[in-house]
Amino acid sequence: MVRLLGKRTDAAGERIPLVTTMAVAIAALCDFPAYVGFGGVSGSAILTALVALFGIVSLPSLIAAPRGAVRPLLPFALLAIWSTFLAIVLGTSVGGFQTILIFWLFVSVAMLTASYTGSLGLERLRRQLVMIGWIIGTGYALILVSGGLGASGFFGRRSFALEALVLMAATVPYVINSSKWARNLPIFLAALMTASLSRTAIVAGALLLTIRASLSHQGFRRNRFLALGFLALAAVIGAVLTIPFVRERFTGGDQAFQVGGIVISSQGRDKIWAAVLQGALRSPLIGQGPGSVKLQVASLIPGQAEPHNDFLRVYFDAGLIGLALFLWALLALFTATAKRARRAPTQIEAAPHLSALLALVVFVFGCLTDNPLVYPFVVAPLAVIVGISLATPLPQKLNTMKSDRAKWRTIPVSASAANGTYTQ
C-alpha cells in the first residue's frame, strides 16, 4: 500500500499515487470509453468503478496524512457518504450508482494526490495535464476536419468542451516560466471549443482568455482585464448577431429567455428544469435517491435523460441536505485554493492554486447548464488539479495587501522553465 500511495516523508520525490495516475488516464480518454460496452456496462462506468473503489480502499491511509490537505475536502466526502446512505435506504439505479462512484472518485483522488505526491511528482502531473490537453485537442481537431463545425465523433463535442474548459483553466496561469506548449494550450483549446459550437464553452473560454491576457510578469492587470472583458463580450454578441451558424446555436429553438433584447434558446432546458423542480417537491428534504432525476426526466421529456443542471440534480436526488453539502463542498474548495493563491509569496508559487481556482469556476459554470458532475473525464482531472493545490500547506497570512503585491512582483526565473511548469 505504501508503494502505491507514495511516501509522504519523501517530499521532493517523484512518487505519484496509483489512483492519481488512473485518474490522469481517464482524462486522456475523454468520453471515448462511453462508446465501448462490456456486457451492457459502458467502459466509462467500468473505469470509474475501478478508480473509485481503489481510492476508497486507500482512504484509511489518510489517518497519517496532513490535516491541511484533507480538511477542505471533508464536505465533499460528507456528500459522498450522504448519497451512499440514500442509495442504501431508498435504492438506486445503475446511473445513480455511477454518480456515487464519481463522488468517491473525486474525494479519493484529490485527497490522495494532495497527501502523497512529492514535489517532483507534482511537476510531472502538471506536465501531464498539459500533454492531455494537447492530446484531446488534437483528437477533436481531427473530428472537426472530417465532420465540420460542431461535429462529434470518438469524442462528443459537449464532452470535449467541458473537459477542455477544465484543462484550459488549469493552464491559464502558465504565462511565465513555462514552455510554449503550456502557454499556447489555452489558445488552442479555446479555438477548438468555439468550433464545437458549445455555448457554455464559448462564453467561459472567452472569459478564460481574457484572464490569461491580463496576467503578466507584473501580476494581474485589472484595467486590462476590464478592457479586454468588454471587447470579448462585444465579440461574442457580435458573433451571435452576425454569424448565421453561431446565431442558430444561441437563438434557434425554443427561444425561452431574453437577455438585453437578444432572444436566447434553452434547447429545451426550461422544460426539463421545470419538470425537475416540480418533481423534487415530492421529497424536498432528503431527495428521492441517487439517479432518480434521470428517471424523472426520461419519463416526462422524450429523448432526454439528464437534468442539464447539476445543482438541480443534487437537489432532486439528495434533497436540500445534499444540496447544502454540495454548496458547502464547493465553498470549502474555493476558499482553500483562493487562500493559497492569495498568500503565495510569488506569482509562480501562486500558479497551481490559481489553476485550481479557475478550474473550479468553470466547473461550476458548466454545472449550471450541463452535467459535468457525473462525467468522470471532467471530475477526474479536476480532482488532480485540486489535489495539486492542496498538496501545498496553507502559507502564513501576509501582513498587508501592500506586501502581498510587492512579493508578487518578485518573480524568480527558474532553470526548469523548459519543462513547462512552475517551480516551488
VEXROLUM-281810 format. One record per residue (C-alpha): residue in one letter; x, y, z. Coordinates in steps of 0.001 Angstrom, whole numbers, padded with zeros to 6 digits, always signed. Layout:
residues N
AXYZ
...
***
This chain:
residues 424
M+000000+000000+000000
V+002820+002416+000829
R+004395+001861-002571
L+001085+002507-004284
L+000442+005708-002375
G+003954+007104-002209
K+005911+008122+000870
R+004920+011413+002409
T+008357+011684+004017
D+009900+011795+000539
A+008653+015353-000026
A+010909+016019-003010
G+010308+012627-004615
E+008667+011840-007923
R+006110+009462-006434
I+002536+009798-007636
P-000257+007686-006082
L-001534+004992-008402
V-005101+006284-008072
T-003891+009655-009374
T-002244+008030-012374
M-005508+006187-013070
A-007411+009481-012932
V-004969+011021-015420
A-005578+008068-017754
I-009352+008661-017601
A-008780+012309-018525
A-006665+011323-021537
L-009519+009203-022946
C-012220+011895-022667
D-015628+010227-023227
F-014367+007605-025697
P-014883+004712-023176
A-018603+005587-023026
Y-018934+004270-026578
V-017394+000919-025641
G-019603-001547-023799
F-018951-004800-021972
G-021984-006875-021090
G-024290-003854-021160
V-021970-001759-018983
S-020044+001092-020603
G-016281+001257-020459
S-016629+004636-018755
A-018602+003074-015895
I-016038+000309-015505
L-013103+002726-015352
T-014964+004946-012877
A-015669+001968-010645
L-012045+000806-010722
V-010640+004215-009783
A-013299+004964-007164
L-013095+001568-005471
F-009295+001635-005394
G-009461+005136-003963
I-011950+004115-001273
V-009747+001191-000247
S-006789+003596+000010
L-008581+006234+002099
P-007679+004723+005523
S-004075+005712+004820
L-005168+009347+005263
I-005176+008878+009032
A-001491+009796+008957
A-001874+012480+006272
P-001501+016231+006945
R-004836+017704+008058
G-004471+020734+005803
A-004534+018560+002700
V-007645+016658+003757
R-009807+019168+005645
P-011061+021222+002626
L-012349+018011+001025
L-014337+016770+004022
P-017624+018450+002957
F-017413+016659-000391
A-016735+013420+001486
L-019907+014051+003518
L-021845+014469+000255
A-020482+011123-000958
I-021408+009482+002367
W-024908+011015+002329
S-025512+009832-001246
T-024302+006337-000347
F-026648+006272+002650
L-029596+007340+000473
A-028788+004609-002053
I-028908+002013+000731
V-032147+003332+002233
L-034045+004449-000890
G-032400+002313-003541
T-030649+003444-006696
S-030321+002796-010400
V-027218+001933-012407
G-026840+005617-013242
G-027210+006543-009567
F-024557+004022-008581
Q-022166+005539-011112
T-022899+009018-009721
I-021962+007848-006222
L-018753+006318-007560
I-017854+009612-009244
F-018329+011434-005918
W-015951+008981-004269
L-013562+009231-007204
F-013239+012980-006701
V-012782+012710-002945
S-010220+009905-003014
V-008177+011208-005962
A-007996+014759-004591
M-007162+013629-001034
L-004538+011086-002027
T-002956+013386-004610
A-002675+016158-002035
S-001323+013905+000702
Y+001090+011528-001032
T+002595+013246-004083
G+006169+014515-003835
S+007085+017949-005183
L+008725+016467-008294
G+005633+014331-008746
L+003504+017486-008711
E+005664+018898-011503
R+005155+015725-013520
L+001396+015912-013022
R+001295+019486-014322
R+003224+018463-017428
Q+000883+015509-017925
L-002189+017751-017744
V-000702+019981-020450
M+000029+016917-022557
I-003533+015615-022117
G-004886+018976-023243
W-002924+018691-026485
I-003945+015039-026934
I-007698+015542-026642
G-007436+018822-028550
T-005687+017117-031454
G-008259+014334-031360
Y-011141+016757-031583
A-009370+018724-034332
L-009390+015520-036411
I-013128+015165-035757
L-013680+018723-036976
V-011676+018071-040135
S-013843+015085-041013
G-017205+016292-039735
G-017176+020080-039825
L-018137+022652-037191
G-019971+021268-034188
A-019181+017663-035122
S-018964+014733-032737
G-017012+011535-033282
F-014981+009361-030962
F-015295+012394-028631
G-018650+014064-028148
R-018467+017792-028822
R-020012+018781-025481
S-017920+016219-023630
F-014757+017563-025219
A-015734+021169-024475
L-016425+020515-020786
E-013132+018709-020203
A-011209+021203-022333
L-012573+024041-020183
V-011107+022472-017031
L-007725+021803-018674
M-007686+025274-020228
A-008418+026851-016836
A-005602+024860-015275
T-003046+026211-017771
V-004212+029850-017943
P-001817+030948-015114
Y+001133+029469-017037
V+002107+032734-018722
I+005677+032990-017416
N+008476+030480-016836
S+006673+027913-018939
S+007149+026127-022216
K+005382+027163-025401
W+003194+024067-025038
A+001778+025291-021739
R+001498+028924-022872
N-000270+028108-026138
L-002618+025375-024902
P-005376+027807-023741
I-005465+029437-027198
F-005543+026052-028942
L-008364+024726-026768
A-010349+027974-026957
A-010319+027812-030759
L-011499+024197-030735
M-014225+024876-028156
T-015506+027698-030339
A-015534+025347-033336
S-017502+022822-031263
L-020322+025417-031093
S-020817+024682-027398
R-022388+027842-025995
T-021167+027335-022434
A-017631+026697-023668
I-017629+029731-025980
V-018592+032102-023152
A-016385+030523-020485
G-013479+030201-022917
A-013696+033905-023754
L-013558+034696-020037
L-010508+032481-019521
L-008677+034027-022471
T-009398+037470-021017
I-007917+036408-017677
R-004889+034917-019412
A-004253+038121-021366
S-004498+040095-018109
L-001718+038121-016401
S+001858+039271-016907
H+005233+039406-015180
Q+003824+042278-013116
G+000874+040217-011886
F-002817+040620-012679
R-003682+043787-014615
R-007202+044762-013557
N-007647+047599-016061
R-006503+045369-018883
F-008965+042708-017739
L-011886+045146-017752
A-010998+046495-021200
L-010424+043067-022725
G-013513+041693-020993
F-015625+044378-022650
L-014095+043565-026036
A-014644+039819-025529
L-018289+040396-024603
A-018756+042607-027640
A-017137+039951-029853
V-019455+037212-028561
I-022547+039399-029014
G-021342+040447-032467
A-020839+036812-033496
V-024339+035913-032269
L-025870+038774-034250
T-023902+038464-037490
I-022667+034879-037993
P-025550+032597-039051
F-024406+029288-037555
V-023444+030961-034250
R-026788+032794-034154
E-028584+029494-034727
R-026791+027900-031777
F-027744+030719-029426
T-031204+031735-030667
G-032566+028786-032641
G-035116+026554-030956
D-037493+027381-028117
Q-036280+030983-027567
A-037038+030637-023865
F-035054+033597-022492
Q-034443+037195-023436
V-031235+038999-022425
G-030754+042647-023388
G-033092+042364-026338
I-031413+039165-027600
V-033579+036044-027533
I-031696+033002-026190
S-032741+029403-026743
S-032590+027000-023803
Q-032588+023982-026163
G-035453+022549-024110
R-033729+023071-020765
D-036525+025278-019412
K-038980+022374-019683
I-036504+019947-018136
W-035745+022276-015224
A-039448+022910-014582
A-040140+019163-014515
V-037221+018507-012152
L-038216+021298-009758
Q-041820+020127-009673
G-040832+016504-009107
A-038350+017423-006375
L-041190+018745-004201
R-042265+015171-003500
S-039305+014780-001159
P-037524+018133-000811
L-035522+017389+002336
I-033769+014081+001632
G-034448+013682-002080
Q-035516+010558-003940
G-032232+008692-004170
P-029175+008830-006469
G-030060+008549-010131
S-033770+009230-009640
V-033620+012554-011515
K-032660+010735-014711
L-035746+008552-014431
Q-037897+011641-013858
V-036528+013436-016913
A-036742+010355-019157
S-040364+009721-018180
L-041520+013305-018831
I-039255+014601-021629
P-038924+012197-024596
G-035366+011743-025772
Q-033840+013290-022635
A-032248+011612-019608
E-030206+014339-017894
P-031320+017463-015976
H-028662+019696-017616
N-028103+021376-014257
D-026123+019584-011588
F-027444+021733-008756
L-030940+020558-009641
R-029586+017010-009939
V-028242+017056-006397
Y-031422+018700-005093
F-033681+016077-006712
D-031502+013081-005806
A-030220+014099-002362
G-032649+016812-001234
L-031916+020083+000461
I-029460+018260+002726
G-027438+017063-000242
L-027631+020446-001974
A-026382+022179+001179
L-023472+019722+001369
F-022653+020297-002316
L-022628+024080-001918
W-020544+023765+001269
A-018089+021486-000537
L-017653+023976-003384
L-017275+026892-000964
A-014645+025000+001056
L-012590+024286-002062
F-012939+027844-003369
T-011779+029167-000003
A-008844+026762+000324
T-007471+027377-003176
A-008088+031138-003089
K-006279+031490+000256
R-003293+029579-001054
A-003186+031728-004184
R-003531+034940-002177
R-000861+034061+000375
A+001689+032614-002051
P+004876+034710-001844
T+005391+034851-005637
Q+003247+034671-008718
I+004987+031455-009723
E+004077+029751-006459
A+000510+031031-006741
A+000029+029460-010187
P-001058+025936-009079
H-003674+027459-006767
L-004954+029863-009421
S-005213+026850-011725
A-007394+025016-009221
L-009494+028098-008517
L-010183+028747-012208
A-010884+025059-012856
L-013480+025108-010067
V-015043+028280-011517
V-015535+026785-014992
F-016731+023518-013436
V-019480+025396-011576
F-020222+027330-014762
G-020730+024027-016561
C-022918+022683-013741
L-025436+025459-014453
T-026300+024260-017968
D-024804+020779-018319
N-023834+017629-016413
P-020078+017712-015631
L-020656+016386-012097
V-021401+012919-013499
Y-018729+012914-016203
P-015632+011052-014945
F-013452+012582-017686
V-014230+016027-016197
V-014237+015146-012494
A-011005+013099-012655
P-008713+015887-013967
L-010465+018400-011703
A-009647+016189-008708
V-005982+016031-009766
I-005817+019816-010247
V-007403+020459-006841
G-005108+017871-005235
I-002031+019617-006672
S-003138+022853-004999
L-003976+021278-001642
A-000610+019479-001599
T+000922+022833-000643
P+000379+023748+003027
L-001510+026992+003523
P+001147+029748+003812
Q+001130+032161+006728
K-001090+035189+006229
L+000759+038166+004793
N+000828+041291+006938
T-000683+043716+004433
M-002067+043792+000910
K+000815+046074+000003
S+003393+043476+000945
D+001317+040898-000937
R+001508+042898-004159
A+005197+043621-003638
K+006046+039950-003262
W+004038+039031-006336
R+006229+041366-008369
T+009295+039405-007294
I+009373+036540-009760
P+012443+034319-009695
V+013438+032819-013028
S+013666+029045-012886
A+016114+026912-014781
S+013309+024361-015188
A+011233+026670-017383
A+011833+024436-020355
N+009732+021646-018851
G+006596+023772-018963
T+005960+024011-015215
Y+006352+026401-012366
T+008787+025584-009623
Q+008070+025843-005933
***
